[in-house]
Amino acid sequence: MTRDEVRAAVSSQVSSLAGRAGGDPIGPDEHLVEQAGLDSVTFLAALVWVEDHYRVTIPDEDLAADQLTTIAGISDYVSARLAGLR
């Protein structure tokens, strides 16, 4: 699975969870909480979906990092995990 495919799937799912499906898309570098308006429950639901969909575990220490706050960051993280780089 390519990084672009991961990004498209994550973007679609996050947009759907945010109530933006078919509407104004969330930009890849838009902060999901501060700019896109996701609340903490919706943000965590998105990360749970990522773990379930891609069969990856996101350790607690990675949750505190800024790398998982945008669609681009989540996509890069998942792509690296799938490639065995993390």
C-alpha positions in Angstrom: 0.0 0.0 0.0 1.5 3.3 -1.0 1.6 6.4 1.2 -0.9 8.1 -1.1 -3.3 5.3 -0.7 -2.9 5.4 3.1 -3.4 9.2 3.0 -6.6 8.9 1.0 -8.1 6.3 3.3 -7.1 8.2 6.4 -8.5 11.4 5.0 -11.8 9.8 4.0 -12.3 8.2 7.4 -11.3 11.3 9.4 -13.5 13.5 7.3 -16.4 11.1 7.8 -15.8 11.0 11.6 -15.7 14.8 11.6 -19.0 15.1 9.7 -17.3 16.4 6.5 -17.9 13.4 4.3 -18.6 14.6 0.8 -18.1 18.2 1.9 -15.1 20.4 2.7 -12.1 18.1 3.0 -9.6 18.3 5.8 -6.3 19.4 4.4 -3.3 17.0 4.9 -1.5 19.5 7.1 -4.5 20.8 9.0 -4.2 20.2 12.8 -7.1 17.8 13.4 -8.1 19.3 16.8 -7.0 22.9 16.6 -7.9 23.6 13.0 -10.3 20.9 11.8 -12.3 21.0 14.9 -12.2 17.3 16.0 -13.0 16.9 19.7 -10.8 14.5 21.7 -13.2 11.6 21.4 -13.4 11.9 17.6 -9.7 12.3 17.4 -9.2 9.1 19.4 -11.8 7.3 17.3 -9.8 8.1 14.3 -6.6 6.7 15.8 -8.5 3.5 16.9 -9.7 3.2 13.3 -6.1 3.5 12.1 -5.0 0.8 14.5 -7.8 -1.6 13.5 -7.7 -0.9 9.8 -4.0 -1.2 9.4 -3.4 -3.7 12.2 -0.8 -1.5 13.8 -0.4 -0.5 17.5 0.3 3.1 18.3 2.3 3.1 21.6 1.3 5.7 24.2 4.6 7.6 23.8 3.7 8.1 20.1 0.3 9.4 21.0 1.9 12.3 22.8 4.0 13.3 19.8 2.9 15.9 17.3 3.4 13.6 14.4 -0.2 12.2 14.8 -2.0 15.5 14.7 -2.5 15.8 11.0 -3.6 13.5 8.2 -0.2 13.8 6.6 1.5 12.9 9.9 -0.8 9.9 10.5 -0.3 8.7 7.0 3.5 9.0 7.2 3.5 7.2 10.6 1.3 4.3 9.3 3.3 4.0 6.1 6.5 3.8 8.1 5.0 1.2 10.4 3.7 -0.9 7.4 7.2 -0.7 5.9 8.7 -1.9 9.1 10.6 1.3 9.7 9.2 2.1 13.1 
